[in-house]
Amino acid sequence: MLRHEFQPGKLVAGLFVTAAGVAYAGDAVDAWRVPWFAALPLVVGGLCLAGAVAVLNRGLRRRGGPRAEGTG
């Protein structure tokens, strides 16, 4: 199995988009009420946070030294 580089920015973005989906799924089954505009700040805030995490991760990896690059 090929291994890939861990990308925490994508993880954060996925968590926030999943949270928005769970919120609307809960609203769909009448578990709770979610306003129609709730996904906008949740997703946009998550994407901004994911961008900041990705920039921080890139800065830390560049400063860390040489990394092993796979062939193929």
CHARMM internal coordinates of N, CA and C (Angstrom, degrees):
IC EDIT
DIST 1 N 1 CA 1.4413
DIST 1 CA 1 C 1.5342
ANGL 1 N 1 CA 1 C 108.68
DIST 1 C 2 N 1.3024
ANGL 1 CA 1 C 2 N 116.36
DIHE 1 N 1 CA 1 C 2 N 130.48
DIST 2 N 2 CA 1.4524
ANGL 1 C 2 N 2 CA 120.69
DIHE 1 CA 1 C 2 N 2 CA 178.85
DIST 2 CA 2 C 1.5196
ANGL 2 N 2 CA 2 C 109.77
DIHE 1 C 2 N 2 CA 2 C -75.50
DIST 2 C 3 N 1.3010
ANGL 2 CA 2 C 3 N 115.76
DIHE 2 N 2 CA 2 C 3 N 135.57
DIST 3 N 3 CA 1.4632
ANGL 2 C 3 N 3 CA 120.01
DIHE 2 CA 2 C 3 N 3 CA 178.29
DIST 3 CA 3 C 1.5226
ANGL 3 N 3 CA 3 C 108.70
DIHE 2 C 3 N 3 CA 3 C -94.38
DIST 3 C 4 N 1.3022
ANGL 3 CA 3 C 4 N 115.26
DIHE 3 N 3 CA 3 C 4 N 151.91
DIST 4 N 4 CA 1.4521
ANGL 3 C 4 N 4 CA 119.61
DIHE 3 CA 3 C 4 N 4 CA 179.13
DIST 4 CA 4 C 1.5195
ANGL 4 N 4 CA 4 C 109.47
DIHE 3 C 4 N 4 CA 4 C -124.70
DIST 4 C 5 N 1.3039
ANGL 4 CA 4 C 5 N 114.34
DIHE 4 N 4 CA 4 C 5 N 163.25
DIST 5 N 5 CA 1.4536
ANGL 4 C 5 N 5 CA 120.63
DIHE 4 CA 4 C 5 N 5 CA -179.06
DIST 5 CA 5 C 1.5263
ANGL 5 N 5 CA 5 C 109.91
DIHE 4 C 5 N 5 CA 5 C -75.42
DIST 5 C 6 N 1.3207
ANGL 5 CA 5 C 6 N 116.91
DIHE 5 N 5 CA 5 C 6 N 135.63
DIST 6 N 6 CA 1.4587
ANGL 5 C 6 N 6 CA 121.75
DIHE 5 CA 5 C 6 N 6 CA 178.27
DIST 6 CA 6 C 1.5179
ANGL 6 N 6 CA 6 C 109.57
DIHE 5 C 6 N 6 CA 6 C -70.45
DIST 6 C 7 N 1.3320
ANGL 6 CA 6 C 7 N 116.62
DIHE 6 N 6 CA 6 C 7 N 128.96
DIST 7 N 7 CA 1.4540
ANGL 6 C 7 N 7 CA 122.11
DIHE 6 CA 6 C 7 N 7 CA -179.29
DIST 7 CA 7 C 1.5239
ANGL 7 N 7 CA 7 C 108.98
DIHE 6 C 7 N 7 CA 7 C -123.53
DIST 7 C 8 N 1.3285
ANGL 7 CA 7 C 8 N 117.49
DIHE 7 N 7 CA 7 C 8 N 97.22
DIST 8 N 8 CA 1.4590
ANGL 7 C 8 N 8 CA 120.26
DIHE 7 CA 7 C 8 N 8 CA -175.12
DIST 8 CA 8 C 1.5262
ANGL 8 N 8 CA 8 C 113.56
DIHE 7 C 8 N 8 CA 8 C -67.28
DIST 8 C 9 N 1.3190
ANGL 8 CA 8 C 9 N 118.51
DIHE 8 N 8 CA 8 C 9 N -24.56
DIST 9 N 9 CA 1.4610
ANGL 8 C 9 N 9 CA 120.49
DIHE 8 CA 8 C 9 N 9 CA 177.57
DIST 9 CA 9 C 1.5230
ANGL 9 N 9 CA 9 C 111.49
DIHE 8 C 9 N 9 CA 9 C -62.85
DIST 9 C 10 N 1.3187
ANGL 9 CA 9 C 10 N 116.75
DIHE 9 N 9 CA 9 C 10 N -42.08
DIST 10 N 10 CA 1.4659
ANGL 9 C 10 N 10 CA 120.63
DIHE 9 CA 9 C 10 N 10 CA 177.81
DIST 10 CA 10 C 1.5239
ANGL 10 N 10 CA 10 C 111.14
DIHE 9 C 10 N 10 CA 10 C -67.43
DIST 10 C 11 N 1.3218
ANGL 10 CA 10 C 11 N 116.64
DIHE 10 N 10 CA 10 C 11 N -34.34
DIST 11 N 11 CA 1.4606
ANGL 10 C 11 N 11 CA 120.85
DIHE 10 CA 10 C 11 N 11 CA 177.24
DIST 11 CA 11 C 1.5263
ANGL 11 N 11 CA 11 C 110.59
DIHE 10 C 11 N 11 CA 11 C -63.84
DIST 11 C 12 N 1.3272
ANGL 11 CA 11 C 12 N 117.32
DIHE 11 N 11 CA 11 C 12 N -45.86
DIST 12 N 12 CA 1.4635
ANGL 11 C 12 N 12 CA 121.44
DIHE 11 CA 11 C 12 N 12 CA 179.90
DIST 12 CA 12 C 1.5171
ANGL 12 N 12 CA 12 C 110.45
DIHE 11 C 12 N 12 CA 12 C -63.78
DIST 12 C 13 N 1.3209
ANGL 12 CA 12 C 13 N 117.60
DIHE 12 N 12 CA 12 C 13 N -44.47
DIST 13 N 13 CA 1.4655
ANGL 12 C 13 N 13 CA 120.94
DIHE 12 CA 12 C 13 N 13 CA 178.73
DIST 13 CA 13 C 1.5275
ANGL 13 N 13 CA 13 C 110.64
DIHE 12 C 13 N 13 CA 13 C -60.93
DIST 13 C 14 N 1.3122
ANGL 13 CA 13 C 14 N 116.82
DIHE 13 N 13 CA 13 C 14 N -44.21
DIST 14 N 14 CA 1.4604
ANGL 13 C 14 N 14 CA 120.65
DIHE 13 CA 13 C 14 N 14 CA 179.09
DIST 14 CA 14 C 1.5084
ANGL 14 N 14 CA 14 C 112.76
DIHE 13 C 14 N 14 CA 14 C -63.20
DIST 14 C 15 N 1.3201
ANGL 14 CA 14 C 15 N 117.59
DIHE 14 N 14 CA 14 C 15 N -37.86
DIST 15 N 15 CA 1.4638
ANGL 14 C 15 N 15 CA 120.70
DIHE 14 CA 14 C 15 N 15 CA 178.59
DIST 15 CA 15 C 1.5272
ANGL 15 N 15 CA 15 C 111.77
DIHE 14 C 15 N 15 CA 15 C -64.98
DIST 15 C 16 N 1.3185
ANGL 15 CA 15 C 16 N 117.41
DIHE 15 N 15 CA 15 C 16 N -41.47
DIST 16 N 16 CA 1.4558
ANGL 15 C 16 N 16 CA 119.93
DIHE 15 CA 15 C 16 N 16 CA -179.48
DIST 16 CA 16 C 1.5237
ANGL 16 N 16 CA 16 C 111.96
DIHE 15 C 16 N 16 CA 16 C -71.11
DIST 16 C 17 N 1.3112
ANGL 16 CA 16 C 17 N 117.86
DIHE 16 N 16 CA 16 C 17 N -38.68
DIST 17 N 17 CA 1.4646
ANGL 16 C 17 N 17 CA 119.97
DIHE 16 CA 16 C 17 N 17 CA 177.41
DIST 17 CA 17 C 1.5265
ANGL 17 N 17 CA 17 C 110.01
DIHE 16 C 17 N 17 CA 17 C -67.92
DIST 17 C 18 N 1.3259
ANGL 17 CA 17 C 18 N 116.98
DIHE 17 N 17 CA 17 C 18 N -37.56
DIST 18 N 18 CA 1.4584
ANGL 17 C 18 N 18 CA 120.60
DIHE 17 CA 17 C 18 N 18 CA 175.95
DIST 18 CA 18 C 1.5275
ANGL 18 N 18 CA 18 C 110.65
DIHE 17 C 18 N 18 CA 18 C -64.81
DIST 18 C 19 N 1.3282
ANGL 18 CA 18 C 19 N 117.44
DIHE 18 N 18 CA 18 C 19 N -40.10
DIST 19 N 19 CA 1.4627
ANGL 18 C 19 N 19 CA 120.72
DIHE 18 CA 18 C 19 N 19 CA 177.89
DIST 19 CA 19 C 1.5273
ANGL 19 N 19 CA 19 C 111.15
DIHE 18 C 19 N 19 CA 19 C -61.87
DIST 19 C 20 N 1.3260
ANGL 19 CA 19 C 20 N 117.29
DIHE 19 N 19 CA 19 C 20 N -39.68
DIST 20 N 20 CA 1.4657
ANGL 19 C 20 N 20 CA 120.08
DIHE 19 CA 19 C 20 N 20 CA 176.94
DIST 20 CA 20 C 1.5234
ANGL 20 N 20 CA 20 C 110.45
DIHE 19 C 20 N 20 CA 20 C -64.83
DIST 20 C 21 N 1.3162
ANGL 20 CA 20 C 21 N 117.08
DIHE 20 N 20 CA 20 C 21 N -40.28
DIST 21 N 21 CA 1.4668
ANGL 20 C 21 N 21 CA 120.37
DIHE 20 CA 20 C 21 N 21 CA 177.40
DIST 21 CA 21 C 1.5113
ANGL 21 N 21 CA 21 C 112.42
DIHE 20 C 21 N 21 CA 21 C -65.07
DIST 21 C 22 N 1.3270
ANGL 21 CA 21 C 22 N 117.24
DIHE 21 N 21 CA 21 C 22 N -39.85
DIST 22 N 22 CA 1.4673
ANGL 21 C 22 N 22 CA 120.71
DIHE 21 CA 21 C 22 N 22 CA 178.12
DIST 22 CA 22 C 1.5239
ANGL 22 N 22 CA 22 C 110.60
DIHE 21 C 22 N 22 CA 22 C -66.17
DIST 22 C 23 N 1.3247
ANGL 22 CA 22 C 23 N 116.67
DIHE 22 N 22 CA 22 C 23 N -39.09
DIST 23 N 23 CA 1.4651
ANGL 22 C 23 N 23 CA 119.99
DIHE 22 CA 22 C 23 N 23 CA 178.56
DIST 23 CA 23 C 1.5246
ANGL 23 N 23 CA 23 C 111.08
DIHE 22 C 23 N 23 CA 23 C -61.19
DIST 23 C 24 N 1.3194
ANGL 23 CA 23 C 24 N 117.04
DIHE 23 N 23 CA 23 C 24 N -45.16
DIST 24 N 24 CA 1.4598
ANGL 23 C 24 N 24 CA 119.73
DIHE 23 CA 23 C 24 N 24 CA 179.88
DIST 24 CA 24 C 1.5176
ANGL 24 N 24 CA 24 C 112.34
DIHE 23 C 24 N 24 CA 24 C -73.86
DIST 24 C 25 N 1.3247
ANGL 24 CA 24 C 25 N 117.67
DIHE 24 N 24 CA 24 C 25 N -29.83
DIST 25 N 25 CA 1.4688
ANGL 24 C 25 N 25 CA 119.55
DIHE 24 CA 24 C 25 N 25 CA 175.02
DIST 25 CA 25 C 1.5259
ANGL 25 N 25 CA 25 C 110.24
DIHE 24 C 25 N 25 CA 25 C -66.61
DIST 25 C 26 N 1.3284
ANGL 25 CA 25 C 26 N 117.08
DIHE 25 N 25 CA 25 C 26 N -39.98
DIST 26 N 26 CA 1.4570
ANGL 25 C 26 N 26 CA 120.45
DIHE 25 CA 25 C 26 N 26 CA 175.96
DIST 26 CA 26 C 1.5158
ANGL 26 N 26 CA 26 C 111.94
DIHE 25 C 26 N 26 CA 26 C -64.14
DIST 26 C 27 N 1.3113
ANGL 26 CA 26 C 27 N 116.25
DIHE 26 N 26 CA 26 C 27 N -35.57
DIST 27 N 27 CA 1.4543
ANGL 26 C 27 N 27 CA 119.86
DIHE 26 CA 26 C 27 N 27 CA 176.61
DIST 27 CA 27 C 1.5285
ANGL 27 N 27 CA 27 C 111.04
DIHE 26 C 27 N 27 CA 27 C -69.32
DIST 27 C 28 N 1.3172
ANGL 27 CA 27 C 28 N 116.74
DIHE 27 N 27 CA 27 C 28 N -34.99
DIST 28 N 28 CA 1.4603
ANGL 27 C 28 N 28 CA 120.47
DIHE 27 CA 27 C 28 N 28 CA -178.65
DIST 28 CA 28 C 1.5295
ANGL 28 N 28 CA 28 C 112.35
DIHE 27 C 28 N 28 CA 28 C -67.13
DIST 28 C 29 N 1.3222
ANGL 28 CA 28 C 29 N 117.48
DIHE 28 N 28 CA 28 C 29 N -32.39
DIST 29 N 29 CA 1.4702
ANGL 28 C 29 N 29 CA 120.49
DIHE 28 CA 28 C 29 N 29 CA 179.90
DIST 29 CA 29 C 1.5284
ANGL 29 N 29 CA 29 C 111.17
DIHE 28 C 29 N 29 CA 29 C -97.29
DIST 29 C 30 N 1.3236
ANGL 29 CA 29 C 30 N 117.65
DIHE 29 N 29 CA 29 C 30 N 13.33
DIST 30 N 30 CA 1.4678
ANGL 29 C 30 N 30 CA 124.51
DIHE 29 CA 29 C 30 N 30 CA 177.73
DIST 30 CA 30 C 1.5263
ANGL 30 N 30 CA 30 C 113.35
DIHE 29 C 30 N 30 CA 30 C 60.83
DIST 30 C 31 N 1.3229
ANGL 30 CA 30 C 31 N 117.60
DIHE 30 N 30 CA 30 C 31 N 31.09
DIST 31 N 31 CA 1.4605
ANGL 30 C 31 N 31 CA 120.53
DIHE 30 CA 30 C 31 N 31 CA 174.13
DIST 31 CA 31 C 1.5297
ANGL 31 N 31 CA 31 C 110.24
DIHE 30 C 31 N 31 CA 31 C -76.63
DIST 31 C 32 N 1.3274
ANGL 31 CA 31 C 32 N 117.32
DIHE 31 N 31 CA 31 C 32 N -34.21
DIST 32 N 32 CA 1.4573
ANGL 31 C 32 N 32 CA 123.34
DIHE 31 CA 31 C 32 N 32 CA 175.70
DIST 32 CA 32 C 1.5214
ANGL 32 N 32 CA 32 C 108.39
DIHE 31 C 32 N 32 CA 32 C -157.49
DIST 32 C 33 N 1.3261
ANGL 32 CA 32 C 33 N 116.10
DIHE 32 N 32 CA 32 C 33 N 172.93
DIST 33 N 33 CA 1.4720
ANGL 32 C 33 N 33 CA 120.86
DIHE 32 CA 32 C 33 N 33 CA -179.46
DIST 33 CA 33 C 1.5221
ANGL 33 N 33 CA 33 C 109.30
DIHE 32 C 33 N 33 CA 33 C -107.70
DIST 33 C 34 N 1.2979
ANGL 33 CA 33 C 34 N 115.06
DIHE 33 N 33 CA 33 C 34 N 131.74
DIST 34 N 34 CA 1.4676
ANGL 33 C 34 N 34 CA 121.89
DIHE 33 CA 33 C 34 N 34 CA 179.11
DIST 34 CA 34 C 1.5233
ANGL 34 N 34 CA 34 C 107.50
DIHE 33 C 34 N 34 CA 34 C -123.83
DIST 34 C 35 N 1.3376
ANGL 34 CA 34 C 35 N 118.68
DIHE 34 N 34 CA 34 C 35 N 126.85
DIST 35 N 35 CA 1.4681
ANGL 34 C 35 N 35 CA 119.69
DIHE 34 CA 34 C 35 N 35 CA 177.03
DIST 35 CA 35 C 1.5294
ANGL 35 N 35 CA 35 C 110.77
DIHE 34 C 35 N 35 CA 35 C -64.03
DIST 35 C 36 N 1.3099
ANGL 35 CA 35 C 36 N 116.46
DIHE 35 N 35 CA 35 C 36 N 154.88
DIST 36 N 36 CA 1.4664
ANGL 35 C 36 N 36 CA 120.64
DIHE 35 CA 35 C 36 N 36 CA -175.42
DIST 36 CA 36 C 1.5191
ANGL 36 N 36 CA 36 C 112.01
DIHE 35 C 36 N 36 CA 36 C -63.61
DIST 36 C 37 N 1.3151
ANGL 36 CA 36 C 37 N 117.46
DIHE 36 N 36 CA 36 C 37 N -27.09
DIST 37 N 37 CA 1.4703
ANGL 36 C 37 N 37 CA 120.58
DIHE 36 CA 36 C 37 N 37 CA -175.84
DIST 37 CA 37 C 1.5275
ANGL 37 N 37 CA 37 C 113.35
DIHE 36 C 37 N 37 CA 37 C -92.57
DIST 37 C 38 N 1.3052
ANGL 37 CA 37 C 38 N 118.86
DIHE 37 N 37 CA 37 C 38 N 5.81
DIST 38 N 38 CA 1.4667
ANGL 37 C 38 N 38 CA 121.43
DIHE 37 CA 37 C 38 N 38 CA -174.56
DIST 38 CA 38 C 1.5266
ANGL 38 N 38 CA 38 C 113.00
DIHE 37 C 38 N 38 CA 38 C -67.02
DIST 38 C 39 N 1.3035
ANGL 38 CA 38 C 39 N 117.52
DIHE 38 N 38 CA 38 C 39 N -30.14
DIST 39 N 39 CA 1.4664
ANGL 38 C 39 N 39 CA 119.57
DIHE 38 CA 38 C 39 N 39 CA -177.07
DIST 39 CA 39 C 1.5254
ANGL 39 N 39 CA 39 C 111.91
DIHE 38 C 39 N 39 CA 39 C -70.53
DIST 39 C 40 N 1.3100
ANGL 39 CA 39 C 40 N 117.28
DIHE 39 N 39 CA 39 C 40 N -30.11
DIST 40 N 40 CA 1.4678
ANGL 39 C 40 N 40 CA 119.85
DIHE 39 CA 39 C 40 N 40 CA -176.38
DIST 40 CA 40 C 1.5322
ANGL 40 N 40 CA 40 C 112.49
DIHE 39 C 40 N 40 CA 40 C -60.19
DIST 40 C 41 N 1.3329
ANGL 40 CA 40 C 41 N 120.36
DIHE 40 N 40 CA 40 C 41 N -55.95
DIST 41 N 41 CA 1.4730
ANGL 40 C 41 N 41 CA 117.52
DIHE 40 CA 40 C 41 N 41 CA 179.03
DIST 41 CA 41 C 1.5234
ANGL 41 N 41 CA 41 C 113.13
DIHE 40 C 41 N 41 CA 41 C -67.49
DIST 41 C 42 N 1.3234
ANGL 41 CA 41 C 42 N 116.96
DIHE 41 N 41 CA 41 C 42 N -29.99
DIST 42 N 42 CA 1.4625
ANGL 41 C 42 N 42 CA 119.50
DIHE 41 CA 41 C 42 N 42 CA 179.85
DIST 42 CA 42 C 1.5277
ANGL 42 N 42 CA 42 C 110.96
DIHE 41 C 42 N 42 CA 42 C -66.99
DIST 42 C 43 N 1.3099
ANGL 42 CA 42 C 43 N 117.10
DIHE 42 N 42 CA 42 C 43 N -47.14
DIST 43 N 43 CA 1.4652
ANGL 42 C 43 N 43 CA 120.74
DIHE 42 CA 42 C 43 N 43 CA -178.51
DIST 43 CA 43 C 1.5303
ANGL 43 N 43 CA 43 C 111.28
DIHE 42 C 43 N 43 CA 43 C -72.75
DIST 43 C 44 N 1.3205
ANGL 43 CA 43 C 44 N 117.46
DIHE 43 N 43 CA 43 C 44 N -44.23
DIST 44 N 44 CA 1.4714
ANGL 43 C 44 N 44 CA 119.88
DIHE 43 CA 43 C 44 N 44 CA -179.40
DIST 44 CA 44 C 1.5270
ANGL 44 N 44 CA 44 C 110.48
DIHE 43 C 44 N 44 CA 44 C -65.49
DIST 44 C 45 N 1.3313
ANGL 44 CA 44 C 45 N 116.80
DIHE 44 N 44 CA 44 C 45 N -43.04
DIST 45 N 45 CA 1.4624
ANGL 44 C 45 N 45 CA 119.83
DIHE 44 CA 44 C 45 N 45 CA 177.06
DIST 45 CA 45 C 1.5225
ANGL 45 N 45 CA 45 C 111.56
DIHE 44 C 45 N 45 CA 45 C -62.48
DIST 45 C 46 N 1.3303
ANGL 45 CA 45 C 46 N 116.36
DIHE 45 N 45 CA 45 C 46 N -39.74
DIST 46 N 46 CA 1.4606
ANGL 45 C 46 N 46 CA 120.40
DIHE 45 CA 45 C 46 N 46 CA 178.12
DIST 46 CA 46 C 1.5132
ANGL 46 N 46 CA 46 C 112.44
DIHE 45 C 46 N 46 CA 46 C -65.69
DIST 46 C 47 N 1.3196
ANGL 46 CA 46 C 47 N 116.70
DIHE 46 N 46 CA 46 C 47 N -39.22
DIST 47 N 47 CA 1.4666
ANGL 46 C 47 N 47 CA 119.72
DIHE 46 CA 46 C 47 N 47 CA 178.38
DIST 47 CA 47 C 1.5287
ANGL 47 N 47 CA 47 C 111.52
DIHE 46 C 47 N 47 CA 47 C -68.21
DIST 47 C 48 N 1.3309
ANGL 47 CA 47 C 48 N 116.85
DIHE 47 N 47 CA 47 C 48 N -37.83
DIST 48 N 48 CA 1.4691
ANGL 47 C 48 N 48 CA 119.51
DIHE 47 CA 47 C 48 N 48 CA 176.64
DIST 48 CA 48 C 1.5275
ANGL 48 N 48 CA 48 C 110.72
DIHE 47 C 48 N 48 CA 48 C -65.19
DIST 48 C 49 N 1.3232
ANGL 48 CA 48 C 49 N 116.25
DIHE 48 N 48 CA 48 C 49 N -43.41
DIST 49 N 49 CA 1.4600
ANGL 48 C 49 N 49 CA 119.90
DIHE 48 CA 48 C 49 N 49 CA 177.83
DIST 49 CA 49 C 1.5248
ANGL 49 N 49 CA 49 C 110.91
DIHE 48 C 49 N 49 CA 49 C -64.87
DIST 49 C 50 N 1.3201
ANGL 49 CA 49 C 50 N 117.16
DIHE 49 N 49 CA 49 C 50 N -39.32
DIST 50 N 50 CA 1.4636
ANGL 49 C 50 N 50 CA 120.83
DIHE 49 CA 49 C 50 N 50 CA 178.27
DIST 50 CA 50 C 1.5263
ANGL 50 N 50 CA 50 C 110.92
DIHE 49 C 50 N 50 CA 50 C -63.78
DIST 50 C 51 N 1.3130
ANGL 50 CA 50 C 51 N 117.33
DIHE 50 N 50 CA 50 C 51 N -39.04
DIST 51 N 51 CA 1.4610
ANGL 50 C 51 N 51 CA 120.69
DIHE 50 CA 50 C 51 N 51 CA 176.97
DIST 51 CA 51 C 1.5146
ANGL 51 N 51 CA 51 C 111.93
DIHE 50 C 51 N 51 CA 51 C -63.69
DIST 51 C 52 N 1.3283
ANGL 51 CA 51 C 52 N 116.02
DIHE 51 N 51 CA 51 C 52 N -41.88
DIST 52 N 52 CA 1.4657
ANGL 51 C 52 N 52 CA 119.75
DIHE 51 CA 51 C 52 N 52 CA 178.33
DIST 52 CA 52 C 1.5289
ANGL 52 N 52 CA 52 C 110.93
DIHE 51 C 52 N 52 CA 52 C -64.95
DIST 52 C 53 N 1.3233
ANGL 52 CA 52 C 53 N 116.50
DIHE 52 N 52 CA 52 C 53 N -40.86
DIST 53 N 53 CA 1.4645
ANGL 52 C 53 N 53 CA 120.29
DIHE 52 CA 52 C 53 N 53 CA 178.59
DIST 53 CA 53 C 1.5274
ANGL 53 N 53 CA 53 C 110.51
DIHE 52 C 53 N 53 CA 53 C -65.23
DIST 53 C 54 N 1.3298
ANGL 53 CA 53 C 54 N 117.10
DIHE 53 N 53 CA 53 C 54 N -40.24
DIST 54 N 54 CA 1.4609
ANGL 53 C 54 N 54 CA 120.26
DIHE 53 CA 53 C 54 N 54 CA 179.80
DIST 54 CA 54 C 1.5250
ANGL 54 N 54 CA 54 C 111.56
DIHE 53 C 54 N 54 CA 54 C -65.42
DIST 54 C 55 N 1.3274
ANGL 54 CA 54 C 55 N 117.01
DIHE 54 N 54 CA 54 C 55 N -40.78
DIST 55 N 55 CA 1.4672
ANGL 54 C 55 N 55 CA 120.54
DIHE 54 CA 54 C 55 N 55 CA 178.04
DIST 55 CA 55 C 1.5267
ANGL 55 N 55 CA 55 C 110.17
DIHE 54 C 55 N 55 CA 55 C -65.06
DIST 55 C 56 N 1.3147
ANGL 55 CA 55 C 56 N 116.84
DIHE 55 N 55 CA 55 C 56 N -43.19
DIST 56 N 56 CA 1.4549
ANGL 55 C 56 N 56 CA 120.75
DIHE 55 CA 55 C 56 N 56 CA 177.78
DIST 56 CA 56 C 1.5286
ANGL 56 N 56 CA 56 C 111.13
DIHE 55 C 56 N 56 CA 56 C -62.77
DIST 56 C 57 N 1.3172
ANGL 56 CA 56 C 57 N 116.81
DIHE 56 N 56 CA 56 C 57 N -43.20
DIST 57 N 57 CA 1.4584
ANGL 56 C 57 N 57 CA 121.19
DIHE 56 CA 56 C 57 N 57 CA 179.15
DIST 57 CA 57 C 1.5238
ANGL 57 N 57 CA 57 C 111.10
DIHE 56 C 57 N 57 CA 57 C -62.46
DIST 57 C 58 N 1.3227
ANGL 57 CA 57 C 58 N 116.63
DIHE 57 N 57 CA 57 C 58 N -43.14
DIST 58 N 58 CA 1.4732
ANGL 57 C 58 N 58 CA 119.77
DIHE 57 CA 57 C 58 N 58 CA 179.76
DIST 58 CA 58 C 1.5271
ANGL 58 N 58 CA 58 C 111.08
DIHE 57 C 58 N 58 CA 58 C -64.40
DIST 58 C 59 N 1.3187
ANGL 58 CA 58 C 59 N 115.88
DIHE 58 N 58 CA 58 C 59 N -40.60
DIST 59 N 59 CA 1.4586
ANGL 58 C 59 N 59 CA 119.26
DIHE 58 CA 58 C 59 N 59 CA 178.66
DIST 59 CA 59 C 1.5179
ANGL 59 N 59 CA 59 C 112.21
DIHE 58 C 59 N 59 CA 59 C -64.15
DIST 59 C 60 N 1.3193
ANGL 59 CA 59 C 60 N 116.83
DIHE 59 N 59 CA 59 C 60 N -40.65
DIST 60 N 60 CA 1.4579
ANGL 59 C 60 N 60 CA 120.10
DIHE 59 CA 59 C 60 N 60 CA 179.13
DIST 60 CA 60 C 1.5178
ANGL 60 N 60 CA 60 C 111.70
DIHE 59 C 60 N 60 CA 60 C -69.06
DIST 60 C 61 N 1.3186
ANGL 60 CA 60 C 61 N 117.89
DIHE 60 N 60 CA 60 C 61 N -38.15
DIST 61 N 61 CA 1.4626
ANGL 60 C 61 N 61 CA 120.60
DIHE 60 CA 60 C 61 N 61 CA -179.69
DIST 61 CA 61 C 1.5250
ANGL 61 N 61 CA 61 C 111.51
DIHE 60 C 61 N 61 CA 61 C -70.85
DIST 61 C 62 N 1.3238
ANGL 61 CA 61 C 62 N 118.29
DIHE 61 N 61 CA 61 C 62 N -36.27
DIST 62 N 62 CA 1.4680
ANGL 61 C 62 N 62 CA 120.20
DIHE 61 CA 61 C 62 N 62 CA 178.64
DIST 62 CA 62 C 1.5095
ANGL 62 N 62 CA 62 C 111.35
DIHE 61 C 62 N 62 CA 62 C -66.46
DIST 62 C 63 N 1.3169
ANGL 62 CA 62 C 63 N 116.47
DIHE 62 N 62 CA 62 C 63 N -37.10
DIST 63 N 63 CA 1.4518
ANGL 62 C 63 N 63 CA 121.04
DIHE 62 CA 62 C 63 N 63 CA -178.32
DIST 63 CA 63 C 1.5227
ANGL 63 N 63 CA 63 C 111.76
DIHE 62 C 63 N 63 CA 63 C -76.90
DIST 63 C 64 N 1.3422
ANGL 63 CA 63 C 64 N 117.00
DIHE 63 N 63 CA 63 C 64 N -19.23
DIST 64 N 64 CA 1.4483
ANGL 63 C 64 N 64 CA 121.53
DIHE 63 CA 63 C 64 N 64 CA -173.60
DIST 64 CA 64 C 1.5104
ANGL 64 N 64 CA 64 C 115.91
DIHE 63 C 64 N 64 CA 64 C -69.71
DIST 64 C 65 N 1.2896
ANGL 64 CA 64 C 65 N 119.64
DIHE 64 N 64 CA 64 C 65 N -19.75
DIST 65 N 65 CA 1.4532
ANGL 64 C 65 N 65 CA 121.79
DIHE 64 CA 64 C 65 N 65 CA -179.49
DIST 65 CA 65 C 1.5188
ANGL 65 N 65 CA 65 C 110.72
DIHE 64 C 65 N 65 CA 65 C 115.42
DIST 65 C 66 N 1.3294
ANGL 65 CA 65 C 66 N 115.41
DIHE 65 N 65 CA 65 C 66 N -173.22
DIST 66 N 66 CA 1.4710
ANGL 65 C 66 N 66 CA 118.45
DIHE 65 CA 65 C 66 N 66 CA -177.45
DIST 66 CA 66 C 1.5201
ANGL 66 N 66 CA 66 C 111.12
DIHE 65 C 66 N 66 CA 66 C -68.02
DIST 66 C 67 N 1.3160
ANGL 66 CA 66 C 67 N 114.69
DIHE 66 N 66 CA 66 C 67 N 140.86
DIST 67 N 67 CA 1.4537
ANGL 66 C 67 N 67 CA 118.63
DIHE 66 CA 66 C 67 N 67 CA 177.72
DIST 67 CA 67 C 1.5182
ANGL 67 N 67 CA 67 C 109.07
DIHE 66 C 67 N 67 CA 67 C -116.65
DIST 67 C 68 N 1.2970
ANGL 67 CA 67 C 68 N 115.61
DIHE 67 N 67 CA 67 C 68 N 155.56
DIST 68 N 68 CA 1.4668
ANGL 67 C 68 N 68 CA 120.72
DIHE 67 CA 67 C 68 N 68 CA -178.62
DIST 68 CA 68 C 1.5256
ANGL 68 N 68 CA 68 C 109.09
DIHE 67 C 68 N 68 CA 68 C -76.32
DIST 68 C 69 N 1.3093
ANGL 68 CA 68 C 69 N 117.12
DIHE 68 N 68 CA 68 C 69 N 130.27
DIST 69 N 69 CA 1.4527
ANGL 68 C 69 N 69 CA 121.78
DIHE 68 CA 68 C 69 N 69 CA 177.76
DIST 69 CA 69 C 1.4986
ANGL 69 N 69 CA 69 C 108.89
DIHE 68 C 69 N 69 CA 69 C -107.84
DIST 69 C 70 N 1.3162
ANGL 69 CA 69 C 70 N 115.90
DIHE 69 N 69 CA 69 C 70 N 133.42
DIST 70 N 70 CA 1.4583
ANGL 69 C 70 N 70 CA 120.72
DIHE 69 CA 69 C 70 N 70 CA -179.08
DIST 70 CA 70 C 1.5165
ANGL 70 N 70 CA 70 C 111.42
DIHE 69 C 70 N 70 CA 70 C -77.35
DIST 70 C 71 N 1.2879
ANGL 70 CA 70 C 71 N 116.15
DIHE 70 N 70 CA 70 C 71 N 159.30
DIST 71 N 71 CA 1.4627
ANGL 70 C 71 N 71 CA 120.78
DIHE 70 CA 70 C 71 N 71 CA 176.02
DIST 71 CA 71 C 1.5047
ANGL 71 N 71 CA 71 C 108.51
DIHE 70 C 71 N 71 CA 71 C -100.68
DIST 71 C 72 N 1.3078
ANGL 71 CA 71 C 72 N 116.08
DIHE 71 N 71 CA 71 C 72 N 143.16
DIST 72 N 72 CA 1.4540
ANGL 71 C 72 N 72 CA 119.72
DIHE 71 CA 71 C 72 N 72 CA 173.74
DIST 72 CA 72 C 1.4216
ANGL 72 N 72 CA 72 C 111.37
DIHE 71 C 72 N 72 CA 72 C 108.83
END
COOR INIT
IC SEED 1 N 1 CA 1 C
IC BUILD
